[in-house]
Amino acid sequence: MVRTKGWSSMKPEQTRQYKGYGKVNQIKVGDGFFTINSSETLSTITLTGIEEIHEEQETYTISKLSNGNTFLVEGFITGTEELEE
């Protein structure tokens, strides 16, 4: 979750295929991301650079939670990705 933009993505056009992400912004260097630390304090961290990895990477998609549609990954607020039907 980007502080001044809301939900954002490196590839917004691909992210829009998921439910609830009709309005997704482009992530850019200088964006401030909301984070939550171990003492549950909300803060922001600024993106200082972007490095694309062109090799295949194993990733996981969480499509549904028992309650809500956001969760924390390494302190960053992220959301589920359920495809639009």
KADA-V348566 format. One record per residue. N is the residue number from 1. RES is the residue in one letter. SS is DSSP state (A for helix, B for strand, O for the rest). D_CENTER is the distance of its C-alpha to the mean C-alpha in Angstrom with 1 decimal. Layout:
BEGIN
{{N:RES:SS:D_CENTER} {N:RES:SS:D_CENTER}}
END
This chain:
BEGIN
{{1:M:O:5.5} {2:V:B:8.1} {3:R:O:11.5} {4:T:O:13.6} {5:K:O:11.5} {6:G:B:9.3} {7:W:O:6.5} {8:S:B:6.2} {9:S:B:6.3} {10:M:O:9.1} {11:K:O:10.9} {12:P:A:10.7} {13:E:A:13.9} {14:Q:A:12.8} {15:T:A:9.7} {16:R:O:12.4} {17:Q:O:14.3} {18:Y:B:12.4} {19:K:O:13.9} {20:G:O:12.7} {21:Y:O:10.7} {22:G:O:14.0} {23:K:O:12.9} {24:V:O:10.0} {25:N:B:10.6} {26:Q:B:10.9} {27:I:O:9.5} {28:K:O:12.8} {29:V:O:14.7} {30:G:O:15.5} {31:D:O:12.3} {32:G:B:12.1} {33:F:B:9.0} {34:F:B:10.0} {35:T:B:11.1} {36:I:B:13.7} {37:N:O:16.5} {38:S:O:19.1} {39:S:O:21.2} {40:E:O:18.5} {41:T:O:18.6} {42:L:B:15.8} {43:S:B:15.5} {44:T:B:13.6} {45:I:B:13.5} {46:T:B:14.1} {47:L:O:12.9} {48:T:O:16.3} {49:G:O:16.1} {50:I:O:14.5} {51:E:O:16.3} {52:E:O:16.0} {53:I:O:17.3} {54:H:O:19.6} {55:E:O:20.8} {56:E:O:19.7} {57:Q:O:17.1} {58:E:O:16.9} {59:T:O:13.6} {60:Y:O:13.1} {61:T:O:11.8} {62:I:O:12.0} {63:S:O:13.5} {64:K:O:15.2} {65:L:O:15.8} {66:S:O:19.2} {67:N:O:18.1} {68:G:O:15.2} {69:N:O:11.8} {70:T:B:9.5} {71:F:B:9.9} {72:L:B:9.7} {73:V:B:9.3} {74:E:O:11.6} {75:G:O:11.3} {76:F:B:7.7} {77:I:B:6.6} {78:T:B:4.4} {79:G:B:6.4} {80:T:O:9.2} {81:E:O:10.2} {82:E:O:13.8} {83:L:B:15.7} {84:E:O:17.7} {85:E:O:21.3}}
END
